[in-house]
């Protein structure tokens, strides 16, 4: 998941923390290779873009309260950095310009 913010460094650190520590955010990139290694046939890949233009909904869906709390504890970001980023994201939300997105990937195959 990524969000549109001028605080790119903070957003990248949070995204990386979330991807590396809280879920396997790289799994979609590995699925095709894993399916090929298993010699599956008729491999089909579909990508589904997911976007959100509501800051509150985006935070909720991305479990950002939990992620940010853990990122602070791990020293990835500071409370002050998050306050600064939140302030700008709230402003964007009020102006109707907040945007976040993710891409879901589905891979299917069959045993020959």
C-alpha positions as CSV (number, residue, x, y, z in Angstrom):
1,X,0.0,0.0,0.0
2,X,1.2,3.5,-0.7
3,X,-0.3,6.9,-0.1
4,X,0.1,10.2,-1.8
5,X,2.0,12.5,0.6
6,X,4.8,15.0,0.4
7,X,6.4,13.2,3.4
8,X,7.8,10.5,1.1
9,X,10.6,9.4,3.4
10,X,8.2,8.8,6.3
11,X,5.7,7.0,4.1
12,X,8.4,4.8,2.6
13,X,9.8,3.8,6.0
14,X,6.2,2.9,7.2
15,X,5.5,1.0,4.0
16,X,8.7,-0.9,4.3
17,X,8.1,-1.7,8.0
18,X,4.6,-2.9,7.2
19,X,5.8,-5.0,4.3
20,X,8.8,-6.5,6.1
21,X,7.5,-7.1,9.6
22,X,3.8,-7.3,9.7
23,X,2.9,-9.2,6.5
24,X,4.6,-10.7,3.5
25,X,4.2,-7.8,1.2
26,X,6.4,-9.4,-1.4
27,X,4.4,-12.6,-1.8
28,X,2.6,-11.4,-4.9
29,X,5.9,-10.8,-6.7
30,X,7.0,-14.4,-5.9
31,X,3.8,-16.3,-6.9
32,X,4.5,-16.7,-10.6
33,X,8.0,-18.1,-9.9
34,X,6.7,-20.4,-7.2
35,X,4.0,-21.8,-9.5
36,X,6.6,-22.3,-12.3
37,X,8.9,-24.1,-9.9
38,X,6.1,-26.5,-9.0
39,X,5.7,-27.1,-12.8
40,X,2.0,-26.0,-12.8
41,X,0.3,-25.5,-16.1
42,X,-2.1,-22.9,-17.4
43,X,-0.8,-20.3,-15.0
44,X,-3.2,-17.3,-14.9
45,X,-2.3,-14.0,-13.2
46,X,-4.8,-11.2,-12.3
47,X,-4.0,-7.8,-10.7
48,X,-6.7,-5.9,-8.8
49,X,-6.0,-2.2,-8.1
50,X,-7.5,-1.1,-4.8
51,X,-7.7,2.6,-4.0
52,X,-9.1,4.8,-1.3
53,X,-9.8,8.5,-1.3
54,X,-11.0,8.8,2.3
55,X,-8.3,9.1,4.9
56,X,-10.2,7.6,7.8
57,X,-11.3,4.6,5.8
58,X,-7.7,4.2,4.4
59,X,-6.2,4.2,7.9
60,X,-8.8,1.7,9.1
61,X,-8.4,-0.7,6.1
62,X,-4.6,-0.5,6.3
63,X,-4.6,-1.0,10.2
64,X,-2.4,2.1,10.4
65,X,-3.0,2.7,14.2
66,X,-1.4,-0.6,15.0
67,X,1.4,-0.3,12.4
68,X,2.3,3.2,13.5
69,X,2.4,2.1,17.2
70,X,4.7,-0.8,16.3
71,X,6.9,1.4,14.0
72,X,7.4,4.0,16.8
73,X,8.3,1.2,19.2
74,X,10.8,-0.2,16.7
75,X,12.4,3.2,16.1
76,X,11.3,3.4,12.5
77,X,9.5,6.7,12.9
78,X,9.0,9.2,15.7
79,X,5.8,10.6,17.1
80,X,6.7,14.0,15.8
81,X,7.2,12.7,12.2
82,X,3.9,11.0,12.3
83,X,2.2,14.1,13.7
84,X,3.6,16.1,10.8
85,X,2.5,13.6,8.2
86,X,-1.0,13.1,9.7
87,X,-1.5,16.9,9.7
88,X,-0.8,17.1,6.0
89,X,-2.9,14.0,5.2
90,X,-5.9,15.4,7.2
91,X,-5.6,18.6,5.2
92,X,-5.5,16.7,1.9
93,X,-8.6,14.7,3.1
94,X,-10.5,17.9,3.9
95,X,-9.6,19.3,0.4
96,X,-10.7,16.0,-1.2
97,X,-7.2,15.2,-2.5
98,X,-6.2,12.3,-0.3
99,X,-5.3,9.2,-2.3
100,X,-4.0,5.7,-1.3
101,X,-3.7,2.5,-3.3
102,X,-2.6,-1.1,-3.2
103,X,-2.5,-3.9,-5.8
104,X,-3.8,-7.4,-5.0
105,X,-2.5,-10.2,-7.1
106,X,-4.1,-13.6,-7.7
107,X,-2.3,-16.4,-9.4
108,X,-3.8,-19.7,-10.3
109,X,-2.5,-22.8,-12.0
110,X,-3.2,-26.5,-12.3
111,X,-1.2,-29.7,-12.0
112,X,-0.6,-31.2,-15.4
